[in-house]
Amino acid sequence: MSTQSGHRVRLALLDMYDGEENLGMGRLRAIMARYAPEVEVEVFDVRGADQLPDLSFDIYISSGGPGSPLPTGALWEQRWYELVDGVRRHNQVCGLRPKFFFFICHSFQMACIHFGIGQVRKRIAKSFGTFPVYKTPAGYRDALLANLPDPFWVADFREYQVVDVDESQLSALGAQLLAIERERRAPQLPRAAMAIRFSSRMVGVQFHPEADSAGMLRHFLEPARKEAIIKEYGAVRYFEMLAHLADPDKIELTHRIILPGFIDSALAQLMGVGATEG
């Protein structure tokens, strides 16, 4: 696919898994494959091989990943933040061809740290499974979530969370909190941020929008994995998750809408390049 200016659309897929076995990259590649050959996709092994794209791409999608999102000073980490800043600065120059950035789970947490939006802390217990997510007033108005119900269901696997979102910092950045997690059973526990629009062309989610029902079912029905999950999280959580995966209005709906919607919106804007915002 080429824009009016004749440039071919290029998408950088940032693999943040550091070589760890995962479902995410396979599902992300499958989503990207739907746009071939019109969109040129290149994958970068960010943490495992210190591979980072330059600013010649139009769309950047940064995956989830293992471990702590807290800064360590690693070279890949510094270069990742430089890329994020570079895209943001580029979009603040009027008249330039816009660039788009989507952050998933681990990448979302890193972005929140970088922009000073909230506190990133380790959860008391790991979130594992399928859960409802609730829109904020801004989320109701945002095109990314417009075709999803409230609540909508997500695949959520995380040890860390973004809490105590700073409203003044959101305002200073022109950012908006789009979704939060369900009410916690213990009222003293804060509800984590689940989706934030950092700017008109940069957005992130705490969950895994690439997760699809068929892929997750195959993965979690494997005997060894089933046994391990039941041992750690219990049979009730396991079979509840399977039931949600069988419901087309839960995880599968989110899978069909969020990332494809982001990419479709980016492509539509690239095809009719206008004024640029951050």
C-alpha positions as CSV (number, residue, x, y, z in Angstrom):
1,M,0.0,0.0,0.0
2,S,1.3,3.4,-1.0
3,T,0.2,6.8,0.2
4,Q,-0.7,9.7,-1.9
5,S,3.0,10.8,-1.9
6,G,4.0,7.4,-3.3
7,H,5.7,6.1,-0.2
8,R,5.1,2.4,0.7
9,V,3.8,1.8,4.2
10,R,6.4,0.2,6.5
11,L,5.6,-1.4,9.8
12,A,8.2,-2.2,12.5
13,L,7.2,-5.1,14.8
14,L,9.3,-4.9,18.0
15,D,9.8,-8.3,19.7
16,M,10.3,-7.6,23.4
17,Y,10.2,-11.3,24.6
18,D,14.0,-11.7,25.0
19,G,13.9,-15.2,23.4
20,E,11.2,-16.5,25.8
21,E,8.6,-18.9,24.4
22,N,5.4,-17.0,23.9
23,L,2.1,-16.9,22.0
24,G,2.2,-13.2,21.4
25,M,4.7,-12.9,18.5
26,G,3.0,-15.6,16.5
27,R,-0.4,-13.9,16.8
28,L,1.1,-10.5,16.0
29,R,2.8,-11.9,12.9
30,A,-0.5,-13.4,11.9
31,I,-2.3,-10.1,12.2
32,M,0.4,-8.3,10.3
33,A,0.2,-11.0,7.5
34,R,-3.3,-9.8,6.7
35,Y,-1.9,-6.6,5.4
36,A,0.7,-8.1,3.1
37,P,1.9,-7.4,0.5
38,E,0.6,-3.8,0.7
39,V,2.3,-3.2,4.1
40,E,6.0,-4.1,4.4
41,V,6.6,-5.7,7.9
42,E,10.0,-6.0,9.5
43,V,10.6,-7.7,12.9
44,F,13.2,-6.5,15.4
45,D,14.6,-8.6,18.3
46,V,14.9,-5.7,20.7
47,R,16.0,-7.3,24.0
48,G,17.6,-10.5,22.6
49,A,19.8,-8.9,19.9
50,D,19.6,-5.2,20.6
51,Q,17.8,-4.6,17.3
52,L,15.9,-1.3,17.0
53,P,14.3,0.2,14.0
54,D,15.1,3.7,12.8
55,L,12.6,6.5,12.1
56,S,12.0,5.5,8.5
57,F,9.0,3.3,9.4
58,D,5.3,4.5,9.5
59,I,3.9,2.2,12.1
60,Y,5.6,0.7,15.2
61,I,4.0,-2.1,17.3
62,S,5.9,-3.0,20.5
63,S,5.0,-6.4,22.1
64,G,4.6,-7.6,25.6
65,G,7.5,-9.5,27.3
66,P,8.8,-11.1,30.5
67,G,10.3,-9.6,33.6
68,S,10.3,-6.2,35.2
69,P,9.5,-3.0,33.1
70,L,11.5,-0.9,35.6
71,P,14.6,0.9,34.1
72,T,17.9,-1.0,34.2
73,G,20.0,1.2,32.0
74,A,20.5,-1.6,29.4
75,L,21.5,-0.4,25.9
76,W,18.4,-1.8,24.2
77,E,16.2,0.0,26.8
78,Q,17.9,3.4,26.2
79,R,17.5,2.9,22.4
80,W,13.9,1.9,22.8
81,Y,13.1,5.1,24.7
82,E,15.0,7.1,22.1
83,L,12.8,5.6,19.4
84,V,9.7,6.5,21.4
85,D,10.9,10.1,21.8
86,G,11.9,10.3,18.2
87,V,8.5,9.3,17.0
88,R,6.8,11.7,19.3
89,R,9.1,14.6,18.2
90,H,8.5,13.7,14.6
91,N,4.7,13.9,15.0
92,Q,5.0,17.4,16.6
93,V,6.4,18.9,13.4
94,C,3.5,20.1,11.3
95,G,3.4,18.8,7.7
96,L,5.5,15.7,8.2
97,R,4.2,12.3,7.2
98,P,2.8,11.0,10.6
99,K,4.1,7.9,12.5
100,F,2.0,5.6,14.7
101,F,3.0,3.7,17.8
102,F,1.2,0.9,19.7
103,F,2.4,-0.4,23.0
104,I,1.4,-3.8,24.4
105,C,1.6,-5.0,28.1
106,H,5.4,-4.8,29.0
107,S,5.9,-2.0,26.4
108,F,2.8,-0.2,27.8
109,Q,4.3,-0.2,31.3
110,M,7.6,1.1,30.0
111,A,5.8,3.9,28.1
112,C,3.9,4.9,31.3
113,I,7.2,5.0,33.2
114,H,8.8,7.1,30.5
115,F,6.0,9.6,30.3
116,G,5.6,9.8,34.1
117,I,1.9,8.9,33.9
118,G,1.6,6.6,36.9
119,Q,3.3,4.3,39.4
120,V,4.4,0.9,38.0
121,R,4.4,-1.6,40.8
122,K,4.5,-5.4,41.2
123,R,1.1,-7.0,41.8
124,I,0.4,-8.9,45.0
125,A,-0.5,-11.9,42.8
126,K,0.0,-12.3,39.0
127,S,-3.0,-11.6,36.8
128,F,-3.6,-14.7,34.6
129,G,-6.6,-15.4,32.4
130,T,-9.5,-13.5,30.8
131,F,-11.0,-10.5,32.6
132,P,-13.5,-7.7,32.0
133,V,-12.1,-4.2,31.4
134,Y,-14.1,-1.0,31.8
135,K,-14.1,2.1,29.7
136,T,-13.6,5.6,31.2
137,P,-15.6,8.5,29.8
138,A,-12.7,9.2,27.5
139,G,-12.7,5.5,26.4
140,Y,-16.4,5.8,25.4
141,R,-15.4,8.7,23.0
142,D,-12.2,7.1,21.6
143,A,-12.4,5.4,18.2
144,L,-10.1,2.6,19.3
145,L,-12.8,1.3,21.7
146,A,-15.9,2.5,20.0
147,N,-17.0,-0.9,18.7
148,L,-16.4,-2.7,22.0
149,P,-19.0,-3.1,24.7
150,D,-18.5,-1.9,28.3
151,P,-17.1,-3.9,29.8
152,F,-15.1,-5.7,27.2
153,W,-13.0,-8.8,27.7
154,V,-9.2,-9.1,27.5
155,A,-6.4,-11.7,27.8
156,D,-4.4,-10.4,30.8
157,F,-1.1,-11.9,32.0
158,R,1.0,-9.6,34.1
159,E,3.1,-9.3,37.3
160,Y,3.3,-5.5,37.2
161,Q,0.6,-2.8,36.9
162,V,0.2,0.9,36.3
163,V,-1.7,2.5,39.1
164,D,-2.2,6.0,40.7
165,V,-2.4,7.6,37.3
166,D,-1.4,11.3,37.5
167,E,-4.2,13.3,36.0
168,S,-2.2,16.5,35.8
169,Q,0.5,14.7,33.8
170,L,-2.1,13.2,31.5
171,S,-3.4,16.7,30.9
172,A,0.1,18.1,30.3
173,L,0.9,15.4,27.7
174,G,-2.5,15.6,26.1
175,A,-3.0,12.0,27.0
176,Q,-6.2,10.2,28.1
177,L,-6.9,7.2,30.3
178,L,-9.2,5.0,28.2
179,A,-9.9,1.9,30.3
180,I,-9.3,0.5,33.8
181,E,-9.5,-3.0,35.3
182,R,-12.5,-4.3,37.2
183,E,-13.2,-3.3,40.8
184,R,-10.7,-5.1,43.1
185,R,-12.1,-7.4,45.7
186,A,-10.1,-5.6,48.4
187,P,-11.3,-2.0,48.3
188,Q,-7.9,-0.6,49.3
189,L,-6.3,-2.0,46.2
190,P,-6.2,0.4,43.2
191,R,-7.7,-0.4,39.8
192,A,-4.9,-0.5,37.2
193,A,-4.8,1.5,34.0
194,M,-5.6,-0.8,31.1
195,A,-5.5,1.5,28.1
196,I,-4.0,5.0,27.6
197,R,-3.9,7.2,24.5
198,F,-0.6,9.0,24.9
199,S,-1.3,11.2,21.9
200,S,-3.4,11.2,18.8
201,R,-1.1,8.6,17.2
202,M,0.4,6.8,20.1
203,V,-1.7,4.4,22.2
204,G,-1.0,1.5,24.5
205,V,-2.9,-1.3,26.4
206,Q,-2.0,-3.4,29.4
207,F,-3.6,-6.5,28.0
208,H,-2.8,-8.7,24.9
209,P,-5.1,-7.5,22.0
210,E,-3.3,-10.0,19.7
211,A,-4.7,-13.0,21.7
212,D,-7.2,-15.0,19.8
213,S,-9.5,-17.7,21.0
214,A,-8.3,-20.5,18.8
215,G,-4.6,-19.9,19.5
216,M,-5.2,-19.6,23.3
217,L,-7.3,-22.8,23.3
218,R,-4.7,-24.8,21.6
219,H,-2.1,-23.5,23.9
220,F,-3.9,-24.0,27.2
221,L,-5.4,-27.4,26.3
222,E,-1.9,-29.0,26.1
223,P,-1.8,-31.5,28.9
224,A,1.3,-30.3,30.6
225,R,0.3,-26.7,30.4
226,K,-3.2,-27.5,31.7
227,E,-1.8,-29.3,34.7
228,A,0.6,-26.5,35.5
229,I,-2.1,-23.8,35.3
230,I,-4.6,-25.7,37.5
231,K,-1.8,-26.3,40.0
232,E,-0.9,-22.7,40.2
233,Y,-4.3,-20.9,39.7
234,G,-6.9,-23.6,40.4
235,A,-9.4,-25.5,38.3
236,V,-12.1,-22.9,38.6
237,R,-9.9,-20.2,37.0
238,Y,-8.8,-22.6,34.3
239,F,-12.2,-23.8,33.2
240,E,-13.7,-20.2,33.5
241,M,-11.0,-19.1,31.0
242,L,-11.8,-21.9,28.6
243,A,-15.5,-20.9,28.7
244,H,-14.6,-17.3,27.9
245,L,-12.5,-18.3,25.0
246,A,-15.5,-20.2,23.5
247,D,-17.6,-17.0,23.6
248,P,-17.2,-15.0,20.4
249,D,-18.3,-11.8,22.2
250,K,-15.3,-11.9,24.6
251,I,-11.6,-12.4,23.7
252,E,-12.3,-13.0,20.1
253,L,-14.2,-9.7,19.7
254,T,-11.3,-7.8,21.3
255,H,-8.9,-9.6,19.0
256,R,-10.8,-8.6,15.9
257,I,-11.2,-4.9,16.8
258,I,-8.3,-3.4,18.7
259,L,-5.1,-4.0,16.7
260,P,-6.8,-4.2,13.3
261,G,-8.6,-1.0,14.2
262,F,-5.4,0.8,15.1
263,I,-3.7,-0.4,11.9
264,D,-6.7,0.5,9.7
265,S,-6.9,3.9,11.2
266,A,-3.1,4.5,10.7
267,L,-3.4,3.4,7.1
268,A,-6.4,5.6,6.4
269,Q,-4.5,8.6,7.8
270,L,-1.4,7.8,5.9
271,M,-3.4,7.6,2.7
272,G,-4.7,11.1,3.3
273,V,-1.9,12.8,5.1
274,G,-3.0,16.0,6.7
275,A,-1.9,18.1,9.6
276,T,0.3,16.4,12.1
277,E,-0.2,16.1,15.9
278,G,1.8,14.4,18.7
